[in-house]
């Protein structure tokens, strides 16, 4: 997802030494790095480890119908083919284009090798959650029933790549704005929601439900049904640099919801029952996402690779723990169920809350049904990395 850097460069030119000091100050405030990169994981922390296994060790491998796998794999290859390990496999996939499940399964078994993923401290399962592309109702214009703005990225938001100042901080960045001769943190959610923030004119659209807008920020993309019935698609453009704070966790800690109730649906129901408390609750999460309008074409929203996501075949991962673009075998269960969910997926996205080894966010697709499944998904899962034969994946111990 494109992020301009000219404002940061200009600011460095004007305030080089001052910016270095203030960058450290902003870093101390905490930031959330947007897709596609995430902060580096210190070597002392848990990390993913890959161990070669046989295909028959993948639970449910022969039962997956492999629907939509070929187009999803071809999309990943647009990214993977830049790596020498994947060039031959991606070339062979484009030439063969195996159309039947049996032909595709034979291709995968011949070209790839599975590696069971675990953690450096011996765990073999991680948290699996879900996300989706929501549908909101709104307008391009401010109307009495549509009062909550969907903002484009503000002109004064700058991004400082800390590695350019301190090489040891590779992949870390902070966001802020220049006030006088100082770089200060960008406005938190409460200030932005007050609409007294200098963002007038940056409204892409207006929506009616503040909770739906809040969850649009969490999902990172969505569609808005306009009064004429047409759909407007919006996607992640930037973020204000403040850390994400879970309001579901807060409601549990305060005794407002039980852990089982702290799903997307449970939080929405709480907001409807407590409208007088809703604004203060949403403000507890200072993180704020800005959007850009996207072409309303076919396929899912663009993921971290800039390529359309495939419902139920794309997942978000921590790219410091799982190679982006790579195929994975995921073994978990359907939300609030013991029914197995075992299928081939592709690491095509990232997310601010998707951190650590074996962490997966499963893309369910678009609309209410996908949202109902995504909002209730929170269970353990196992993963196997699939990597070209004869090449060593980066996580092998």
LINTA-V98442 format. One record per helix or strand of 3 or more residues. SS is the DSSP state (h for helix, s for strand). FROM is the first residue (numbers start at 1). TO is the last residue. Records with the same first field share a line. If there is no record, write none. Layout:
SS: FROM-TO + FROM-TO
This chain:
h: 6-29 + 55-57 + 69-80 + 84-96 + 101-111 + 162-164 + 167-169 + 189-193 + 210-219 + 247-253 + 259-261 + 264-273 + 275-283 + 368-376
s: 48-52 + 112-119 + 126-139 + 148-152 + 158-161 + 173-179 + 182-185 + 203-207 + 221-225 + 231-239 + 289-294 + 314-316 + 327-333 + 340-349 + 360-366 + 378-388
